[in-house]
Amino acid sequence: MAFPPPPPGPWTSASSPGYSVYATPLPALEALEAGNLPLASSLAEAVSLPPLPDFLISDANRGIWRRRLDLVNRDPEQFAWISRLVVYEDVGVKKGPGDEEKGGVIVGRIGFHGKPDERGTVEVGYEISPEHRRKGHAKAAVGIMIEVARRAKGVNVLKASVEPDNLASRKVVEGAGLKKVGRKVHARRGLEDIFEMDVSQ
């Protein structure tokens, strides 16, 4: 089944003021997968993204970029759904005495695991940079993804997979309205609880 792609973004939501979810340029994803943060940052800067944090080239994240790039290589339509960056706009960058402008900071990554499956399900996955955790960033970013899923034509279900001992992530998805529907054993991550939400229009 063919699904129209979501809007290019940046994605925002009135329920998450100050936050935007930006597409990661494909060449920047390739640079991140290679562990080349300076190159990735220069490519991201060209599309007005803030500096990229080091956590984006952790071993775990490089593995994610590799899997996402493999997915896109097999099916270019996947790119519109995957691997975006969470930008938080904070007032505090002063241009002059008494004058302030917003300064964006990348606080994490988020995206769908791919385009919708045959039942119209998209799965959301995210990670917040360690220094920005427990500050509400995940809640805000997931809120944006819920709104995107609701607006996307043909999407019926939003899904999230959470390891049973990841209480912080469980709190985020349950707080967003997703309900536990079962468990599965993932080939790489092990046991996971499955949460879902009806987002059909």
N, C-alpha and C positions, 0 to 999 in steps of 0.2 A: 504494500500500500504506500502511495506517495503522500508525503506530508509537506505543506508549504513551510519554508524555514521561518524561524522567529525573526523579529526585526533585528537589524544589525546592532542597534544600541548606540550609546550606552544604555543599559537597562536601569531604570529607577522605579521607585514606588513612593507614593505619598506616605505610606506607613513606615518608610525607612528614610527619613530626611537626613541629608548629608552624605548619603551613600550612592555609589554608582557601580555597576558591574560592566566592565569593558572587555570587549573581545581582545584576545592576545593575537597579534599578527603572526601568521604562519611562520615567517622567517625567524621571529623571536622565539617561538616554540621550539624550532629546530636548534637554535642557539642554546636555549635552556637545556634541552635534552643532551646536548654536547657538553654541558657544564661551562659554557662560555658566557658568564654573566655580563662582562663589559659589552660584548657584541649585542646580547639580548637587550640590555639597557639602552643602547644607542638606537636600536630598531624600535623599541617601545617609545623612546623620547620623540621619535619622528612622527608619532601619532598622538603626541601630547599626553602620554602616560607619565606618571611620576617615576622616580628611580625604583628599580626592581630590588627587592630585598634578597639577602643571601639564601634564605630558606627555600627559595624557588629552585635552587640547584642542589638540594639535599639528595642523597641517594634514592630515597623513597620517591621524591617528586620527579627526579630524572626518569625513574621507571614509569611513572604516570605519563609523562610527556611522550615517552617512547611508545607506550600502548596507544595513546591518543593519535599520535602521528601514524602508527600502523593502521589504525582505524580509518583515518582520512585518506591514506594512500589506497586503501581498498575501496573506499566510497567517499568521494569529495563532498557529498551532501552532508556528511557528519560534522564538518567543520563549523557550521553555523550554530551547533548545539553545545559544543564542548569548551572546556578549559578557558575560563575567563578570570579576570583579576578584580578583586574587590577594592575599590578606592573610597577612602573616607576623607571628606573635605572638612578641614578644621580651620577656624579663624585663628590667626596667630602669626602670619607672615606679614610683617610690616614693611610697607614701601617708604614710609616717611613718618615724621612725628604726627601722631594722632590718626594715622591712616593705616588700615589693615586690609588685606586681601586673603582670600581663601587659599590654603595650601593643601594639596592632595597628598595622601599617604596610602600606599598599597598595604593593606592589612591582611590580605589572604588571597586564596584562589577558590573559585567555585565554578561549577558547570554541570551540565547534564552528562551522563556517561555516554550518551549518543542520541541519535534521533529516536523518535517514538517507535515502539515495537508494534506488533500487529493488533494489540488491544488498546493502543494509544497511550502506553505507559512510558514516562520518562523518569529516570532515576537521577537524583541530585547527589553530588558529592562535593565536599569542601574541606578546606584546611585553613585555619587562621595561623598567622605567623606567631611563634611562641611569645614574643614580647607584647603582642596585642590581644592575647587570650583573656577571657573572663571580663570583657569590657562591653559586651553586647553586640560585637561585630558579626558574629555568626548568626545571631537572631535576625539582625537587620538584613544580612545577605540572603538568608533563606527566605525571608519575607518577600524580597524582590523576585526570587526564583519562582515562588508560588504564584505571584501575579503574572509573570511571564508565561507560566504553564497554563494558567486560566485563560489567557488571551490567545494562546497558540491554537490555531484551528486543528481539530482532530485529536488533541491531547485530552485524555479522559482521567488519567491517574498520575499522581506524583508519588514517587517511591523513594525511600531512603533505607539504606542498610547500615546498622549500627552494631558494633561489637558489644556484647552484653556488659562488659566492665567499663565501657566508655559512658560514664554517667553524665558528663557535660554535654556530649552530643545527643544523648537520649533526651535530656532536658530541653534542648533546642528544638528537636523535631516534634516532641510531644507538645511543647509550648506553642508551636506553629500550627497545631491541629492534626498532625498525622497520628494514625492509630496503628498499634501493633497488630499485624495480621498473621504472623507466623515466624518461623526460623528456617535458616538454611546453613549449610556448610559450604563456605566459599573455598575454592581450590587453593587460593593463595592466602587469604586472610583468616580462614577458619570459621568458627561459629559466629553467625550474625543474626540479630533480630531484624525483621522486615517490618517497616512502617509504610503506610499508604494513606493517601488523601484523594478524595474525588474532586477533580478540578474541571469536570465537564461543564460545558456552557449550556 
